[in-house]
Amino acid sequence: MLQKLSHIKAFVFDVDGVLTDGLVHVTESGEQLRRFSIKDGYALQLAVKRGFPIAIISGGRSQSVVSRLQGLGIKDIYIGVETKMDAFEEFLLIHELQADQVLYMGDDIPDYPVMQKVGLPVCPADAAEEIKAISAYISPVKGGAGCVREVLEKVLKIQGVWLDEQPSARG
């Protein structure tokens, strides 16, 4: 697997169950609130700073999620997606990537088709069994608890771009 990490040129992440713990808090007004790991945020903004294209593909439609991700410098955000494969193929086209150059982290059945196509399918520790079965790597960390950081850190360290002389506190 270490060799595959050295060939990754882009990342794609699901939101609920990967960047969040998969729980949604609903307020009296109907607003849906999610929690994000600050450690994931640091690693995401660093990967963007290092020039890695990052896409977020989610069936959810939360504008607060979009705001959070844009604040980390992520530009390729696909929300309200019915079929994740369509968004994935658009991302590949825009960035002139091949599917085998991409690491995709998903946790549930809607991620399955894309995960079968990418070079490195990975998942959090608490992913659905079907997703674990097709993952080349299962993070020991649960969704929303830093699994994205754990995977990004591995790739950036292998590629020699993890440490930053002027680290950003924005995460």
LINKAFEN-V419540 format. One record per backbone hydrogen bond with DSSP energy under -0.5 kcal/mol. NH is the residue of the N-H (numbers start at 0). CO is the residue of the C=O. E is the energy in kcal/mol with one decimal. If there is no record, write none. Layout:
nh->NH co->CO e->E
nh->NH co->CO e->E
//
This chain:
nh->4 co->0 e->-1.9
nh->5 co->1 e->-1.3
nh->6 co->2 e->-0.6
nh->6 co->3 e->-1.1
nh->7 co->4 e->-1.0
nh->8 co->100 e->-3.2
nh->9 co->100 e->-1.4
nh->10 co->52 e->-2.3
nh->11 co->102 e->-2.4
nh->12 co->54 e->-2.5
nh->13 co->104 e->-1.9
nh->17 co->14 e->-2.1
nh->18 co->14 e->-1.6
nh->19 co->14 e->-1.8
nh->24 co->32 e->-2.5
nh->25 co->23 e->-0.6
nh->26 co->24 e->-0.5
nh->26 co->30 e->-2.8
nh->29 co->26 e->-1.8
nh->32 co->24 e->-3.5
nh->32 co->30 e->-0.6
nh->36 co->18 e->-0.7
nh->40 co->36 e->-1.9
nh->41 co->37 e->-2.3
nh->42 co->38 e->-1.9
nh->43 co->39 e->-2.6
nh->44 co->40 e->-2.4
nh->45 co->41 e->-2.0
nh->46 co->42 e->-2.4
nh->47 co->43 e->-2.2
nh->48 co->44 e->-2.3
nh->49 co->45 e->-2.0
nh->50 co->47 e->-1.8
nh->51 co->46 e->-2.3
nh->52 co->8 e->-0.8
nh->54 co->10 e->-2.5
nh->55 co->75 e->-2.4
nh->56 co->12 e->-2.2
nh->57 co->77 e->-2.7
nh->65 co->61 e->-1.5
nh->66 co->62 e->-2.5
nh->67 co->63 e->-2.2
nh->68 co->64 e->-2.4
nh->69 co->65 e->-2.8
nh->70 co->66 e->-2.0
nh->71 co->67 e->-0.6
nh->71 co->68 e->-0.9
nh->72 co->69 e->-1.8
nh->73 co->68 e->-2.0
nh->75 co->53 e->-0.8
nh->76 co->74 e->-1.5
nh->77 co->55 e->-3.5
nh->77 co->75 e->-0.6
nh->78 co->76 e->-0.6
nh->79 co->59 e->-3.0
nh->80 co->57 e->-2.5
nh->83 co->81 e->-0.5
nh->85 co->82 e->-0.8
nh->86 co->82 e->-1.0
nh->87 co->83 e->-2.5
nh->88 co->84 e->-2.7
nh->89 co->85 e->-1.9
nh->90 co->86 e->-2.3
nh->91 co->87 e->-2.3
nh->92 co->88 e->-2.1
nh->93 co->89 e->-2.7
nh->94 co->90 e->-2.1
nh->95 co->91 e->-0.6
nh->95 co->92 e->-0.9
nh->96 co->91 e->-2.4
nh->100 co->97 e->-2.1
nh->101 co->98 e->-1.6
nh->102 co->9 e->-2.2
nh->103 co->101 e->-0.5
nh->103 co->119 e->-1.8
nh->104 co->11 e->-2.5
nh->105 co->103 e->-0.6
nh->105 co->121 e->-1.7
nh->110 co->107 e->-2.4
nh->111 co->107 e->-0.5
nh->111 co->108 e->-1.4
nh->114 co->110 e->-2.4
nh->115 co->111 e->-1.5
nh->116 co->113 e->-1.6
nh->117 co->113 e->-1.4
nh->118 co->98 e->-2.0
nh->118 co->101 e->-0.7
nh->119 co->101 e->-2.0
nh->121 co->103 e->-2.9
nh->122 co->136 e->-1.6
nh->124 co->140 e->-2.3
nh->126 co->123 e->-1.6
nh->127 co->106 e->-2.9
nh->130 co->127 e->-0.7
nh->131 co->127 e->-2.3
nh->132 co->128 e->-2.1
nh->133 co->129 e->-0.7
nh->133 co->130 e->-0.7
nh->134 co->130 e->-0.7
nh->134 co->131 e->-0.9
nh->135 co->120 e->-2.7
nh->136 co->120 e->-1.1
nh->138 co->122 e->-2.9
nh->138 co->136 e->-0.6
nh->143 co->17 e->-2.6
nh->144 co->141 e->-1.8
nh->146 co->141 e->-0.8
nh->149 co->145 e->-2.3
nh->150 co->146 e->-1.9
nh->151 co->147 e->-2.8
nh->152 co->148 e->-3.0
nh->153 co->149 e->-1.4
nh->154 co->150 e->-2.1
nh->155 co->151 e->-3.0
nh->156 co->152 e->-2.4
nh->157 co->153 e->-2.4
nh->158 co->154 e->-2.1
nh->159 co->156 e->-1.4
nh->160 co->155 e->-3.0
nh->161 co->155 e->-0.6
nh->166 co->163 e->-0.7
nh->170 co->168 e->-0.9
//
